[in-house]
Each structure stands twice: as C-alpha cells, then as structure tokens.
Amino acid sequence: MTYDFDVPIARRGTGCIKFDRRPELDPFWVADMDFASAPEILAALHRRIDHAIFGYAQPHEGLNEAVATYLKERQASTIPNEQIVHLGGLVPALSLAARAFCAAGESVMTCTPVYPPFLGVHRDANAELITVDHQYIDGQWAFDWDGLEAAVTPTTRVFLLCNPQNPLGRVFSESEVLRLAEFCERHDLILVSDEIHCDLIHDEAATPHFSALRLPANLRQRIITLLSPSKTWNIAGLGYAFAVIPDDSVRRRFCAARGHTLTEINALSYDAAEAAYRHGETWRLQLIAYLRQNRDTLLSFLSERVPQLKAIAGEATYLAWIDARATGIENPAAHLEKEAGLFVSDGAYFGWPGWFRFNFACPRDRMLEGLEKVAKALP
C-alpha cells in the first residue's frame, strides 16, 4: 500500500497546540506532524471506540507482546516484561528520574542544545543543572568529553541523554554511547536515555541507532531507556511511552517517585501503540522517505535562497536546527514572528540563542510556503 503524505489536513480550530496556541501565526514549531496517522492505527482506535466503554485501563497482553517484539526486532534486545514501566509520556519520566535520584542541591547534567524540558526538570527535584555544549567536529555534532569531565561534580546524580538528538538530529554511534555510559559509571550517575526519535532515522544503514538497551550488562544496571511510538506514528496526543529499567532497585526508586502525581494512561493509547508496533512498519518506511526528501529540499532552499542561514543535514527527526547568527538578528524566532507571521521554536529555549528550530513534517508545498516566508523576512 502507498500512503500519500502530500494531502493537506486542516488542523486549525481542532484544539491542537501547534495551530491553535497562536492561531494568527503559521506554525512550524512543536514536534508533531501534519500527516494522518497510519490507517492501521485508526482502525484499531475505531475498534476500541466501538466497544463504547472507556474505563481505567492497563497494558493488555497484545500490547505487551507488540512491545516485546518491537524491542527484539528493532532494538535487538530481549526485555522481560517486568523491566518495563508504562508511562503517559516521556517528559514526566525525565522529571521522575530527577526526583528519584537527586536530593535538593544535587545536580542533573545534560548537553546543549537540547529539548527544553531537559533544561527544566531539575527544578522538580530542587536540584541544580549542569550543561555542556555539543561541539561541531569533523563535520558532525559530538560530545565535548573534556568539557564533561570538567563540569561533572561529586553531587551530580543524573545524566539526561537525547539520542537521536533533538534538535541537532544527530544519531550517536555505538562507541559514543558506550563512552558516555562509562563516564556515568565512573562518576556514579544514572543515565537516562531518551530515544523517542529512534525510529525516525533517515538512513539506518549509514547511521544505525545504538540503543542504551544494548550496552554491556555491567553498564545497563544504571540505565533508564525511554521509548515511545508517539513521534514516529504521530500519536503524541494519545500520551503513551515506556521506560526499560533492568535494575530492580533503580526501577523501584523510579516508580516510587511517581507518588500520586501521574494519572492513569488513557484507554485508547494502549491500542494505538499496539497497532503502531504491530502494523505500522510499511507506513513508517514511506514516511522516512518523504521526510528525507523534505529535509534535502529544505537544505537546498536555504543554501540557494537564504545562504545567511546555516543548517547541517540531520541524521534523524523531522526538525531542522538552523543557525541564524550571521544575520545579526538577536532573536530570529521573534523576528520571523513579527516580519513573516511564522511560529518557529526559539533556540534560546534549547540553550542556544541565535538559532531556531523548524519542523518540516508537513506536506512539501506547505513547507516551501513557510520557507518562502523565511526568505522574504530576512535581510
């Protein structure tokens, strides 16, 4: 079956954050896609709705089997069901990790630029935040290993990893993930690996995803791996994710931090997740091909029409990280809002002012319309 990602779907007025938070602006910001979810997911939701009762739900056998198969086939990992913690989203999981493993005054560590909640969840634990910038070395984004060693402290407790990296689009190699895990082992840190974009890699042969699930057994005992079908199959609003936590004591501390702060996972999300993992692969592969062409079209547009903007081809995600510092504009996101009526993500929220993030997960004609507005708004 062939899926058509060029079909426009009207989202304004549907209560979606992307279009209705600032309805006067043309949105290319928050990380969801303007594509219909896979038909197999829609069919599963229709079946669930036809049941007509939406009481409290728990993970059912079909979901557990689908998750286990996904982990084995896509992540090369055989994971016992008891090591899985089902969640209503990954941002709460970041907060849980901070609260579970940091006391007041201790610290959380991460690398910037990074998805904004990484820079805020330490406050939930009354902890401190340590950030180290990624470096651009030999044509790719990399860790600043010397900077990490210099910044870590005896009271650092948690390292938050984003892999594939949002907003850089980098897929970290096996050797890099291993080196980071060894860094965490050496400094007695819990490594939280957010891998929500791992099924959105543009060329898996060239840049395969190496999950923290595949680290050596001695290193896995301090790892929390976070996964979800939400970004890949455009079901983020249904609120489902899961953590894989091999160590019993780490898992107990993580779960205990929930207290009474998280609601039950909604009844529809389990069925959507099962359908995505069981039946969504053909749709996913066609989506990746479409996104890859959008990425390449965007990069060509910037190079030819707006050379003062610089972007590196992301290896994953549908998010372009764009350097606008050469324009001399102090806040490019605010400038594009004022001069072009565009809503893009301000790089300052990711820790890097002077940059902005542009979401290209939309029909190509719509993306090009947005890019034309960018070009006309810049000096």
Summary of the structure (lengths in Angstrom):
residues: 379
radius of gyration: 20.4
end to end distance: 45.0
largest distance: 57.6
contacts: 1247
relative contact order: 0.17
helix: 43%
strand: 17%
